[in-house]
Amino acid sequence: MKFEDFKSEIEKIDYKLSVERYDEDQIVMIGLTLQGRKDGDVDIFINDDVPAFRIFTDDNGNRLFSIEIGFDVTGFSLILKVINLVKKYMKEEQEQER
């Protein structure tokens, strides 16, 4: 799954979700705001400014997924939809690297 397809599918889940993938130039330009981000890291935001999910690369080069904020029980279906798309995206990303 290409990033643009992934982004489009995530944003279809809920109008409040938006997706940002960082490249090295953005990280250098924005600086401290993106501290801890690496080239290719992805944030999924709620209302354009609340980071809710993150795909990132750890110091050993492993791609990981984290949920950044808490959700109440009504948000579970949203979480599951996002997780399923993230799984597909990360799996295909990993296959492309091989």
Secondary structure, DSSP 8 states (H G I E B T S, - for coil): --HHHHHHHHHHH-TTEEEEE--HHHHHHHGGGGTT--TT-EEEEETTTEEEEEEEE-TTS-EEEEE-S---GGGHHHHHHHHHHHHHHHHHHHHHH-
